[in-house]
């Protein structure tokens, strides 16, 4: 594993401690929550994790700005930390062990660091720009699957699905008709990490926020995967509404399906 920057080393220490906060909450019953939407929950552990991460990063980098799921944007600087303190809150609330913490560092318009941590199984996915992608210090690469017919895919449905269901449902149905295995696991960050590590060949979703995908985008790209929008156009943080992550080999084939 290539030597890591101080940014990464400090963020790893912080994300591990935030993971302890989530583990403490996961094993408790009757977790208090609030609703941001019909099925969009926020628990006190989302807030505790977020407050801890921002507080600790501010100590190290007081001149940096922050963008996080619950607090939104704090400042606007050259360096910006993008944080999802609990990706997979619905899973967490229902004691389903599939959730993560995601931290990315953006310099101007470029993600230079991405970390995704699953605190329950202690899987730590890391990428720095130009240094490759790693899972628990072992280098990872995307799968070698060459044809969509041999692929395993992952997706998710946005919280606004009830308002405009056709696009997502139609794509899901078109792919399901091909007899392909599709997983809907409830954590965008982990779905991207799983593409990077070769567990999934494809992941597609819409209506995500920067904290959902920023770390995962870099990790996939550093694992030699490809990220675009559903039309195959370059993915732009804060501007692109759809995301497609693949092992690169079947990217164009998947774009043709999503164009329909």
N, C-alpha and C positions, 0 to 999 in steps of 0.2 A: 504494500500500500504506500503510495507516494506521501511525502510529508505534507501535513495539513497546516493551513494558516491558523493564526491565532483566532480569527473570526470563527472558524469551524470548531476549534478545540473548546473555546468558551461556550459556543452554542450547544455543543454536545453535553457539557456539564449541566447546563441549564435545562436542556430537554430531558435529561435523565431524572432530574429532581421534579420537573413538572409531571413526568410519568408516574412518580411516586404519589403525587397528589391525585391523579386519576385512578390509580390502583386502589388507593384508600376509599375513594367514592364508589368504585365499581362493585365492591363486595358488601356495600351497605344496602339495606332495603329502604323502600319509601323515600327515594331521592326526590327532593323538591325540584320542580321545574316550572318554567313559564313558557307560554306559547308565543313565538314570533309569527306564526302562521298556523294553518290547519294542522299540519304535521311537522312543523319546524319548531323544535324544542330548544330551550337553553336551560341547562342546569347550573347549580351553584358551582359545580366543578369546572364547567366551561370558564366561568368567571374567575375562579381561584387560579386555575392554570394560566389563563391569559394575564392576570394581574402579576403573577409571579414572574412569568417570562419577560414581560415588558419591564418590570422593576429591575430585574437582574441585568438585562441587556442595557438598560439606561445607565446603570452603574459603570458598565464597561465602556459604553459608547454614548456619552451624553449629547454628542452633536448629531447623532443619527436620528432619522424619523422612523415612524412605525405605522404599519397598516395591519389591523387585526379584525377578526370577525365581529366581535362584540363592541369594541371601542371605536372602530373606524380608523381614520387617518389622524395621526398625531404628528404635526410638523410636515415640512416638505424640504428634504435635504438631498444631497448627492447620493448618500447611502440610506437605503430604506429597508427595514426588516419587515417581512410579510409573514404573518403568524396566524395559523389556525390552531388554537389551544386544545381543541377536541373535535376532530373530524370523524363523524359517525356518532353524533349525540344520540340519535334515536336508538342505535344499537346499544350504546352505553347505558341509556336509561332502562332498557329492557334486559340488561345483563347478557347481551350477545357479545362475545369476546372478539369483536372486529371493529377497532377504532384506532385512531392514531393522533399524533401531534405533528404538525408540519411547520417548519421554519425555513424561510428563504431570505437571502440577502440580495438586494438589487442595487446596482450602481448605475445611476442615470436610468437607461432603459434596458439594461442587461442584467439578467440573473447570474450571479457569480458563485452562489452557494445554495445548496438545497439539502435539507435534512428531513427525513420522515422516520418517526419512531413509533413502533407498536409496543407499548409498555408491558403488555401481558405476556407476549412470547419473546420479548427482548430483542426484536429485530430492528436494527438501526441501518437505514439506507442513507448513504451520503454521496454527494457529488460536488466537486469544485470545478469551475469552468476550465476545461482543457486538461483535467487530471483523471478522467474516467469516473466510473460509478462503482460503489462498493456496498456490500451487505455484510455487516459485522466483520469488516476489514478484509473481506475476500472480494476480488474484482468480479463484477457481474456484467453480463451482456444479454441482449434480447435474444429471443428464440430464433431458430433457423427455419421455422415453418415457411414453406414457399407458396402454398396455395391456401386460399380462404376455406376450401372444403375440409382442410385438415386442422383448422384453427379452433382455439377456445377463446371466447370473447367475453368481455365484461361491459356493463353499461350501468346507467342510473337514470332515474326519472326526476325532473325538477319538481319543486314544490308547487309550481304553477301549472302542473300537468292537468289539473281539473279544469282550468280555464281554457287551455288549448291543447288537447290531448293528441290530436291526429298525427302530428309529425313524429313524435316519439313512438307512439304505438304502431304506426305504419312501418317504421324502420325496424322495430323489434319484430313485428310479424313477418316482414320480408326475410329477415335473417333466420328467424325460427323455422320458416318454411323450407329453408335449405338443409334443415336437420342439424344445424350447428349448435354446440353447447354454449349457452349464454348464462353468465353469472351476474346477479345484481346484489352486491354485498354491502353497499351502504357507506363506503368511504372512498371518495375520489382520490385522495392522496395515496391510499394503499393500492387502489386499482392501478394507478400510474407506476407505483413502485413494483407491482407485480408484472407489469409489462417490461419494465427495465430488467427484472431478474429472470425473465423467460417463463414465468408461470402463466401469464396471459399473453396471447399473440396480439390482441386488439382490445382497446378500450375507447368507447365513444360516449359523449354526453353533451348536454347543452345547459345554458343558464348557470354556469359556474362562476364563482368569484375568484379574484386573484389569490386569496389565501387557500383556496381549494387546490389550485394547480401549479402554483409558481415553483415550489420545491420539486414536485414530481416532474414537471416539464424538463428541468435541467437534468434530473437523474435519468430520465428516459433518453435524452439526447446524448448524454455522456456514456450511456450503455449501448450506443450505436443505433438507437431507435429513431423514429421520426414522429414529429408533432406537426399537425396542421389544423386548419378548420375543416369542416365537412366537405368543402369544395376542393380541398387540396391546396389551398392558398396558405401563405405563411401565417403562423399564429402570432398574434400581437397581444401582449398583456394589457389588460384594461379595455381592449378594443374588440377582441374577437369573442363572439357569443357561443360558438360551438367548438368542441375539441375532439380530435381524433389522434390517438396514440397507437402506433403499431411497431412491429419489428422491422419496418422499412420494406421488407421483401413483399409484403402483401398490401402495402399502403394504397397503391393505385387501384387495386381490385376493390378495396373497401370504400374508397372514394366514389367509385362508380355505383355502388349499392346505395350510399347515402345521398347521392345526387338525385335519386328518383323521387 
